[in-house]
Amino acid sequence: MRYLLVVLLLNTNVSAQVIDGVFPVVSNLKAGVAKADITPAEVKDITVTGHTRVVNGVRDPLRAGVLVLDDGETKAAIVTLDVIGAWEDMVARAREAIEKEIRVPAANIMVCASHNHSGPGWRENAKWASEVIAKLASAAKEAAGNMRPVSIGMAEDRISFGINRRKTIDGRAVIRLNPDGPNDPRVKVLRFDDGRSLTPLTIVMHAVCHPCFFTWGDKGSPPYPKGYPKMTADFPGEAQTFVESIYMGKTAALFIQGCAGDIRPNLPGYPYRCADEADIQWAGRDLGGATVRAAAFSLTREQLAKRATFYPIRIASEVIELPGKEQPIRAELMAMKIGPFLLLTMPGEPMVEYGFKLEQAIADRTIPIVVGYANGNIGYIATADAYQVGGYEPNSSKLLPEAEPIILKRLGALADRVIGDVFESISKHPKDIQKREAEEKARLQSTPSAKP
């Protein structure tokens, strides 16, 4: 019966015209979303992680979002959090709690951190950590209780505040704001619409930049020589607030970080300065404005006519062993395809070139979105070339330069499995079908974990 439904959906002639803010959505995909405030109940003398400092009080809330998806056969969820990393314990506990609450397989849950440098550490704040897990389960339940058919639009815009922070001088990498270095100013925006109005159910924005506006000052420079004194979600939080205000609080904005390992805010100094309120408004409204522009464009009738009506969810993941400086490093990689959109994840801080290389390899087969800081937290993932000139990222990394080709190859193989345009993924030979079914059963039964 469901296959007949798919055929009907694919052959339905749907008008793409918006009339009085309402348009038809013909789709096999259902989605629900909810957000939660995960700010600690009391922020007094808390040491934030990233650029370590003691904070008192809250400038703006830390939030989490849960997007639940169901294509009629496969259920999945995407979790976003305004924290510095997707710690292994956080990922395992979040998956377990969400699976228990709404029966989405743990292996089909992607947990993403914004890489916020002004939030609490996970291990150091056990009570808060338990509260976060409980709030994620509650948000998942709320999201699953409000599922509705959706279609997905995508468009891109640009931000102006990110800049490369490495420059090679005399054969070695130094800390420098480098406008000539590689950078990715694109903002990729997915909007999920139920067609009831011009307000989307949710907007997912993907951008590339360290959220470290509110961190240390340099050389004792004003206004905050010791770093911003309050807890904050930095520019991703400011952008979420901006986008949600445009839609009068009737949509949920989620932020997903890209390959930002060597990209930071363009705040000049010695070598940088701490941001003030004008800076954070610039960044938040720049990203928020880019997101709103892209979201609005993706709903014009010409763009609406391009939307798919069939969004199969396909997921592949594996924990691999990467060569490390002291010992092998276990890392979870994931490919999650939702209709034509492919999310590829890495569990740490990939330098910006990783995104470009992965896109170049598969962009003519699907629409890639490369995600860092997801499903684990192994630290910097530097390119092999970066090790030749050194600098903070490769020197701080736990990995050896030989890790890069392994990561790219394994993510490419996961992409093959979910894109479905290679023989191994579509063969109808009984042995090939049995092999795929056995691999998927094993994946779902053993929740991916980077823990030894």
N, C-alpha and C positions, 0 to 999 in steps of 0.2 A: 504493500500500500504506500509506504513512504517513497519508493522509487517512482511510482506513478505521480505522486505529489511533486517530486523533483522535476519530472518531465513537464508537468503542467506549469510549474513555476518558470522553467526555462523558456517555454513557448508562449507565455502570456504576454500580450501586447499592452504594456503599461504606459499610460500617459505620463510624461515627465514634467508636465506643467504644474506649477504651484498656483493654486487658486485660493485667494483669501487666506493664505498662510497654511493651507492644508494640501497634502499631496499623497498619492497612494504609495504604500509600501507593500510590495509583494516579495516575500523573502522567507527562506527556511530558518533564518537565524533569529534567535531570541536573545535579548540582553537585559540585564538589570544592573543597577549601580547604586552604591551608597558610600558615604564618607563618614569619617569619625575624627574627632579631635583627640590626638594622642599626646598633647602637652602634659608634662607631669603636673600633678595637682598643686604642688608647691615648688616654686623655683627660687630657692634660697641657698646660696653658696654651692651651687651645682657646677661641677667641672664638665664643660662640654668637650667633645672629642673632635679631632681634625686639627685645628689650630687651638691647642689646649689653653683654656682660660676659665676663670671662675665667673659665673653670671648670676645676677639676681633680677628677678622679674622677667616679664615676657613682652616682647615687642609685638609679635603676631603668632598665631597658633601653629603648632606642628600638626599635620593631618595625614591620615591614611585614606586610601580609596580602594574599593573592591569592585571590579567589573566582572560579572558572571556572564558566561556565554554558553549557548546550547544550540547546536545545529540540527537537533532531532535525533542524532546518534551519539554525538560526543559532547561532553560538558567540559568546560575549562574556566579558569579564572585568572585575572591579572590583578595583582596587588601592588599599590604604589605607596611609598612611605617617605616622609620628610626627614630622613635620617642619613647618616654618612655611609652606611654600608648594609648589604643584605647578609648579616652575620649568619653563619651556618646554623647555629642554634635557633635563631629567629626564623629562618626559612623552614626548618624541620617542624618547629612548634606551630607556625602559622599554617603550614600545609595540613598538619594533623588536625588542628582545631577546625579549619574550614571544611575539610573532608568529613569530619564527624558531624558538623552542623548542617551541611547542605548536600553531602554525597557527591561532590566533585572529586574525582580521583586526585590524590595528593600529587601524583606525577604530572598532572595536567595544570598545576598551579604555578604561575610565574610570579616571583616576589622581587620587586624592583625598588631600589633606594635612589633618592635624588642626589645623594652624596653631599648632603647639607653639613657644613662645618660648624654649625652653631646649635647642635642638639646633644642629648645625653648619650653616653656610652651604654652599650647593652649589658655587658657583664657587670659593670660597676653599679648598675641601678636595677637590681633584681625585681623589686616590687613594681617599679614602672614597667619593666619588660613583661611581667605577667599581666598587667593591666592592658598593655598593647595587644597581646594575644587575645584576651577576652573581647576587646573592642573590635578586632578583626573578625572574630567569629560572629559577633552581633551584626556588624556591617554586612558580612556575607549573607546572613539570614535575611536581613532587610532587602538586599539586592535580589536574592533569589525569590523573594516574595513579590517582586514587582517586575517580573520578566514580561517582555512584550516584543513582538516582531520589529526588527529594525533593518535598515539598509545603512551602508557605510560609504561616506564620501571622503576623499583625500585631496589635499592641496598643500602647497608649500609657500612659505614666505621666508623672510630673513631677519636676523637680529644684527645689532651693530656693536654689542658690548664685549664679545669674546675675542681673545687674541692668544697666539701661541706664546709660551713662556720660555722657550729655549732658543738660543742662538749659538752657532758654532763659530768660535773665534780662535785662531791659531791652533786648530785641530782638536779643541775640546769644547764641550757644551757648557755655557754659562747661563745663569738666571738673567733673563732679559725679556722685556716685552718686545716681541718680534713680529711686526706687521707683515713681514715677508715670509714668515714661517707658515707651514701648513695649518689650515683652519677650516672649520665647517660651520658657516653662519646660517645654514638652512634650518628652518623650523618645519617639521613634518607634522601635519595635523590630520588626525582621523576624527570624524564626527559621526556619531551613531544617532540616527533619526528614527522616530516612530511615525512620522508623517502627520502627527496631530496638530503641529504648529511649526513655526520657523525656529523654535527653540529646541536644540538637540537634547536627547536624553543624556548624553555625555560627550565630552571632547577630550581626546587624548593628544597631548602635545609632546613632541620629541625634539629636544634641542641639545646642544653640545657646549657645555661650559662648566667649570668648577663653581659650585655655589659657595664661594668664599669671599663675598663682598665684605661681610661683617666679621673680619678676623683681625690679626695683629696689625698695628700700625708699624711703620718703619722709622728708625732713628728718632723715636719719641715724637713722631709727627702728630699734630692735632687732626681731628678732634678726639680720637680714641687711640692713644699710643699703646695701650695694652690690649687693644681689641674691643669690639662692641660689647658693652656690659650686660646685655640682655639676651635671653633665648629667642631665636627667630628661625624661620624656615628659609631665610635668604631669598634670592630672586625667584626660585620656583614657587615659593609660597605667595610672594607678592603677585606673580603672574596668575596663579590660580584664583586669587581673590579678584584680580582685575577682570578676568574672563567671566567669572561667575557673577560679578556685579553688572556686566553688560547685559547678561540674560536674566537680570532681576532675581538672582538666586534660584532660578528654576532649572539650572543645568549643573552637572558635576564636572569640574575640570580636574584632570589627572595629568601628572607630569612624569615623563620617562626620560632618563638621562642617556645620552649617547656615548661616544668614545671621547671622553673629555680628559684623558690622563695628562695631556700637556697643554690644555686650553684653560685659560683663567680670565677673570674680568680685566678689562683694560683700564686699570687705575694706576697711573704713573707714580713713581716715587723712588726709593732707594732700597730695594728695587720696586716695591709696591707701597701703596698706602691703604689704610682701612677706609671703607665707604662711610658716607653719611646718608642722611635721609634723601637728599637730592639724587645721590647715586642709585640708591635702591629703587626710587621711583622711576628713574631712567630705565633701569634694567627690567623691572617688573612690567612697566607699561610698554617697553619695547617688545619683550616676549609676548605679553598679553595682547598687544595690538597686532603683532604679526599673526598670532593664533586666531584672533577674531577675524582678521582680514581673510586668512586662508579658509576659515570655516564658512564665512559668508560666501566666498567665491564658489566653494564646492557645492553650494545649493542653487546656483543659477541653473536655468533650465537645460543649458547645454551640458553642464557637468552632471546634473541629475540624470540626464538621459544615458550617461555612460555607466551608471551604477549597476553592479551585478544584482541578480535576483537569487543567486544561489551561492551560499557562503559555507562550504564545507570546512570544518575544523580538523586539521591534521597536526599532530604533535610528535616530535621525536626528541629524545634527550639521552645523554649518557655521561657518566663520570669517567674522565680520562686521567691518565697519569702524565704529568709534564716534567721535563728535566729541571731540577732545582739546584740552587747553589750549594745547599747543604744536604738536601734529601729530595726525593720525588714529591711533587705537589699534585694533589688530587683536585680536580676542577670539574664542575658540572657545566655542560654546554646544552643549550636547548634551541630547538627550532619550533616555532608555533605559527602555523599558517591559518589565517582566517580569510577565506575566499582568496582574493588576489594578493593579500598583504602578508608578508613574511617577516616575523620578528625573530632575530637571531641574538642569543644572549651570551655574555661572558661574565664570569663571577669576580670581577675586579675592575681595575682602572686601565682600560686599553687606551693606548695613544691614538690620536685622531686618524692616523694612516690605516688602522685596522678597518675602520668603517669604509674608507675609500676602496681598499683592496677587496673586501667582501662584496661591496656593491658592484664593482667592476666585473667580478666573476659571475654574478647571477642576475644582474639588473635586466637583462633581456629575456629572462624566464619568469620573473615575478616582480613584485614591488617590495624591495627589501627595506627593513628598518633595523639597524644594528644597535643593540642595547648593551650598555655596560652596567656594572654594579648590580647584577641580578643573580639570584639563586646561589649566592656564595660571596666570599670576600677574601680573595687570595692576594690582594694588594696590586701593585703596579704590573701591568702587562705591556712591557716595552717592546718596540720593534727590534729586530736583529740589528738593524743599522744603528740604532741609538746606542748600543753597547760599544760601538767603535769610537765614539766621541765622549761617552760617559754622561755625567750629569745626574740630577736628582732621581729621575724616574728609573733608569736602568740600574743605578747604584742602589736604590732602595728596593728594587724588585727582588722577590725570592726566586725568580726564574732565571734560567740560562737563556742566551739568545736563540738556542735551538728550539725553544718553545713555540716561536712564531709560526713556522711552517706546519707544525703539528696542529695548532689551533685552527689555522686557516683550512687545512685539509679536513679535519674532523667536522668543522662547521659546514664545510661544503658537502660532506657526506650526509649530514643530517638534513641539509637543505634538499638534497636529492630525494631523500625518503618522503618528505612532505610535499614537495612540488609535484611529484608524480609524473615526470616526463622522461624518466629513465626506465629501461626495461625491467630492472629488478623491482621497481615499485609498482609496475602495472601488469606484469606477467600473470597470465591466467593458468599457467601450468600448475597442477595440484601441489607439486613439491614447493614451488615458489610461494603459493598461497599459504601453505602450511608453515613455511619458514617465517613469513611476515606475521602471521597470526601468533606464532609462538614468541616472536620477538616483542610484539605489542603486549601480550599477556605477561611476559616477564617484566617489562617496563612498568606496567601498571601495578604489579604485585610487589615490586621492590622500589619504594620511593627513592628517587635519586638523592644521594647525599654525598657531600665532599668529605665527610668525616672518615678517617681511616677505619 
